[in-house]
Amino acid sequence: MSIQEAVKSYTDELLALRRDFHAHPELGFQEFRTSRKIEQFLKSLGMEPMKVSTTGVVALLKGRTDNGPVLLMRADMDALPVEEQTGLPFASEHSGLMHACGHDAHLAMMLTAARILTERRDSFDGTIKFVFQPNEEIAGAQIMIDDGVLENPNVDAAMGIHIWSPLPSGTIGVKSGAVTSSMDVFKVTIKGRGGHTGYPDSAVDPVICAAAVVQQVQTIQTRLVSPMKPIALMFGRIAGGTKNNIIPDTVELEGTIRYLFATKPGSPDNPTDKFKRMVTDICNVYGCTCSFEFNHENDAVVNDPTMTVVAYDVAKGIVGEANVVEHASMACEDFAAFGEHVPATFAFIGTANEAVGSNFPHHNPRFTIDEETLPIGVEFLVEAALRYFAGKR
């Protein structure tokens, strides 16, 4: 039986898994029901799953021999604090919680792939480490790494996928290099001296200073960093003042800095360093002072060239070369943490289909997937794993 035929034979189970996970969403590190179901499924395949990082699940599948590399295959587990509005018969049973990013699909595809790879364990030499990761939305990957998920046995490479509504159903996004952005979350507090709007010269106005900051920092992405390095510097919150005729003492600015390339603090092209310097200088010009709070949430996912060749060849064989697209996104993905330690690749399984309503963006309360694309993801995972091991003989 071909892999495609095997995937087809498990389609009913695949759909049932996805719908069950979708109906029972759980937030990061609260995925207790989810992890129990994963453990039960893996045990039914003869594996010995173990808990890592509270609700994470890890299981090993040894091939014909374990005299070969260790491939980590990861699926994320957590849902979002979103009130579902899809109207699906298997919609979330938990008010205010929803699988609005497709992690339910990732779990179903990975478990089905695990079943098929278990049946084909005599066709490869090495070990697959299945990792079901909690809390992807807030750096769960790094927590699992800190808890030793890349050890015992030591991982040699990593692979992951994301079901993806920005791409049409029947396509797969594969690209070497950076494919998701790094993100720094910031809060800037600009301090002036409050006063009466009828006597603005007697005050130090943080509002006009904040307005200058919002506009001027946009030049970072073309004047201070190469325009060939994409940056999205966005403000999501501006707050200050209590009344329309009072100049406030302070204004707060909050937002995100996303960048689609690998950099670190102190590097010449680090946009967050440049943001801090520019805001400080603008505040000095307006007679204000400022303070900063930064939270670095994710690094860029940077696909390894050799691993990505494997992914591209597999994708081409599944959907045809014309439907394999180079794709990158300003969204963040904590799979990046694995790629900082071992060669890794991360692919996008297109799922946008207006006919079934799967063209809403991720994190939207009406987000759903085209379930016809689930078998594509399973076939990709199975084929890519086997192709990886075949290349290591």
N, C-alpha and C positions, 0 to 999 in steps of 0.2 A: 504493500500500500504506500502510495506517495505521501509526502508530508501534506500536500494540499488536500488529499483525500482523507487523511487522518484528521486534519482540522475540521473538515466538513462533517465528519462522523461525530464530532463533539460539539457541534454548533448549539444544540439544545442546552447542553450543560453550560456552555460558555454564556449564553444569554441568561440562563437562570442565575448564574453566579453574579453577573453584572447587575441584574435587577434586584437581587437580594442585597448586595452591598449598597446599591443606590437607595433602597428603601430604609436602610439603617445607617445613616451617616454619623460619624463621630469625630470630634475635634482632635487636634494633635495631642498625643500622649493620653488620650481618653479612648483609644480605639480598642476597647476590651472585647466587645463582641466580635469585631472584625478580626482581631488576632486569634481568637478562639476558633473561628471558622476556618481561618487559614491553617492553623495547626492541625485541625481535624482532617482537612483535605490532604495535607502533606503526609500525615500519618497513614492515610488510606493508600498512599502511593509507596509506602514502605520506608519513608524517610523518618528521621528523628529530629524534628524541629526543636529549636530552643529560643527562649525569650532573650532579647537584648534591648537595652534602653527602654525599659518599662513595658511598652507594647509592641516593640519591633519583634519580628520573627525571622530567624535564619535557619536554613536547612541545606545540607550538603547532598549532592547527587554525584556519586563516583561512577566514572565510565568503566570501560572494559578493564582498564587498570588505572590506578591513580598516578602513574608515571607520566605525568604531563602537567600542563599549566592549570591554574585555578582561574576560572572566569566568574566574576561577580555579575549577576543579573538582578536588577533592582526594580521594584515597583513601590510606589508611594501609597499611603493608606488614608490620610486624613481628609476630612471634609471642611466646609467653610461655614461661618455664622451667617447664612443667607436663608431667607424665607422663600422656599421653592414656589414657582409660579408656572410650572410646565403643564400641569394637568394630567401628567402621566398616570396610568393605573398603578404603577409601582413607585409613585412619588414618595418623598421623604415622610416617614411616620413620626418624625421628631420636629416639632415646631421650632423655626429659627435655625435649623441646620440643613445643609444640602451638600451633595456632591456636585458642586458647580464648576469643577475643574477637570473632571474626567478620571479622577483617581479610582473610582469604582470600576471603570473600564480597564485601567492598568492592572488592577488586582485580578480581574477575571481573565485577562489575556495572559498574564504571567502564570497563573495557576494552570490554565489549559496548556500552555507551553511546557510547564513542568511535567504534566501528565504525558505528553507526547515524547518529551526528551527522556523520561523514565523508560518508556517503551523502546527507545533507541539508545540506551546507555551502552550497549555493546558495540556501538559504531564510533566511539571516540575514546581517546586516552586522556585522562585528566579529570578535573572536578569542577562541577558547577556549584557555586555558592549562591543560592537564592536568598535575596534580601528583601524583606517586606518592611518598608521604612515608615515610621511614624513622623508626623509633624513636618512634612516637606515645606509647608508655608512659612515656617520659621526655623530653618537651619537644622532640621533633624538629622540630615546626613552627617554633619560634622560631629554631632553628639554620638551617633553610632560609631563613627571612626574613633572618637576618644574612648569609647567603650570597647574597642578592640575588634570591630567587625572586619577589618582588613587582615587580621591575623588568625592563626590556628584554623586552617592553613592560610599562609600568606597569599594574598590575591595578586595575580599577575596582570589582569585587565578587567575592564568593567564595561557594561552595556546597559542602556536604558532607552525607553521610548516615551512619547507623550501623544495621546490622542489630541487632535489639533483642529479646532474650528476655523482658524484663519486659512487653512488649505482645503481645497475641494476633496470630497470623497473620491477614492481611487488614486490619490497621489500620495507620495512619501517624500518628506523633506529630509535631505541628507547634504551635509556640508562639512568640509574640513575647516578647522579654525574656530573662532568664536561664533557660537550659535544662540546664546542667550546672554543677557547683560549682567554686569556687576551692578549693585545698587547700594548707595549710601542714603540713609534717611537723615534729614537734618531738621534742627530747630534753631533759629536765630532769634535772639532777643536784642532789639535795638533800644538803647536807652538815651533819652534826651532830657528835656526839662519842661514839664507841663506848664500850661498857661491859658490865657483867654484868646479865643480866635479873633477878637477885635484888636489885640495887641501882640501879633505873632512875633514881632521883633524882640519882645521881652522873654520869649521862650526859645527852646531848642527843639525843633519839631521833628520827632522820629517818624511821623507819617510820610513826609516828603522824602526823607532819607530812605525809608522802606520802598517807596515808589521808584526811586533811583536804583536801588539794589535789584528789584524785580526786573527792571529793563536792562541794566548794564551787564548783569552776569550772563545774559544770553550770548554775549560776544565771546565767552570762553570757548564755545564749541566750534568756532571758526577762526578766531584770531589768536587764541593762546594754545589751542590744540589743533592738529591737522584736521581739516574737514573730511579726510579719508577715515577718520576714527569717529564713529557715530556717538553722539552724546545727546541725552534728553534731560534737560534741567527744568524741573516742573515744580511750581508752587501749588499746594493744595489747600493751604490755610493761611489767612492773614487776619490778625486780631489785634485790636487796640482801642482804647477809649471807652468812655461811659456815656457821653452826651455830645450832641452835635456842635456845641459852641465851646467845647473844652479841648485844648491840645493835650494829648495824653503824655504821660511820662515815658511809656514804653509801647512798642509794637512788636508782636511776635510773628515770625514767618516760619512756616513748616512746609516741607516738600521732599522731593527725591531727586537724586542725581544718578542716572543710569548711563552706563557706557559699555559699548559692545567691543571691548578689547581688554586684554590682560594688563593690569598695572597695579602697583602697590603704593601706599603712602611714601612720599619721598622721591618717587620717580618723576622725571621731568614732565611727563604727560599726564600726571594724575589730576583729574578735573576737580576733585574735592579739595585738594591742597590749593589749587588756583582759586576756587570759590571762596575759601576762607580768607585768602590774602586780599582778593578784590573787595569783598564785603567790608573787611577791616579798613581798607583804604577809603572806600566810599563813606563810611561812617566818620572817619577822620575829617573828610572834606566838609561834611555837614555839622561838625561839632558834636557828634554823637559817639557813644561807645557801644560795643556789642559783645555778646557772649554766645557760645556755640554748644550745641549738643549733637553729636553724630553717632549713628548706629550703622555699622557696616553689616548688611544682612546677607549678601551673597556675592560670590565672585562670578565671573563669566564662565559658562561652560565652554571649554575649548576642546574641540574634537581632535583626537590624535589622527594624523594623516593615514597611517597604516591601518588602523582600526576602521577608519571611515571608508577606505577602499573596499574593505569587506562589506560594510553596510551598503555601500552604493551598488556593488555587484549583486547583492541579495535583493535589494529593492528593485533593481532593473529586471531581475528574473521574475518578480512577483507582479509588478504593475506595468512593466514596459518602460524603456528608457525615456520615452516622451513624457511619462508621468512621474519621473523622479526629478525633483526640483531642488535647486540650491536655496536653502531657507534659513534665515536667522530672525531673531525676535528680540525686542527690547524688554520682553518679560524676563523674570528671574526664575532660576531653577537651581535648587541646592544640590543637584547631582554634580555640580561643579566641584564639590569637595572631593568626590571620588577621583575625578580627573586630575586633581592636583597631586595625587599619590601614584596613580597607575595610568597607563594608556587607556583611554576610554572613548566611546562614541555614543552619541545621543541623537535619535532620529524622531521625526514628527510624522504621525499617521494622520493624513488628512481625513476630516469627517464632516465637512460643510456640505449640506444638501438641503436647499430651501424647501424641497418637496416634503421633507420629513421634519422641518423646523429646526435643523441642527446647524443653523448659520448664525446663532447668537454668540457673542463673545464669551470667553471664559469668565467666571465669577459673576455672570449675569443670572438673575433669578429664573430666566427662561432657558438657560443653557441646557442643551442635551446633545446626544451624539447620534450619528447615523449608525445603527447597530450592524448594518451590512459591512462596515469597515472593521469590526472586531476580528473576523477571521484573518484579515490582512495583517493586523498586528501580531496575531499568534504565529502565523506563518513566518513573518519577518523574524520574530524572536528565535524560533526553532532553527530556521535556516542559518541565521547569523551565528548562532552558537556553534552549530555543527561545522560551518565554514571556518570559523575561528580555529577550532581544534584541528581541522584538516590541514590548515596552513601551518600548524606547529609540529607536524610529524617529521 
